[in-house]
Amino acid sequence: MSSRTSQFGPCRGWQYSELAVRSRAERAMPEYRFYRIDRRGHRLGPPEVADCVNDDEAVAHAKRILTGYVLEVCQADRMVKHVEPEI
């Protein structure tokens, strides 16, 4: 499976904090990251991290936490989707 990239680049590039790092054995569900993206396409700060059952649940979670910014939803180094706020 190839990793997908977006116009913002691949879904990697930030350092996990000790609190965010957990072994695969400790996680029952995949870990997703939610990056806020500014108008110039840059990531704003560290991502929110959440465990979701699948991509659909991760996108639904992104829609619940939208704060006026585009959110880039990533799982491992794979970009899942950009979720944009409704105008």
Buried (B, 14 or more C-beta within 10 A) or exposed (E): EEEEEBEBEEBEEEEEEEEEEEEEEEEEEBBBBBBBBEEEEEBEEBBBBBBBEEBEBBBEBBBEEBEEBBBBBBBEEBBBBBBEEEE
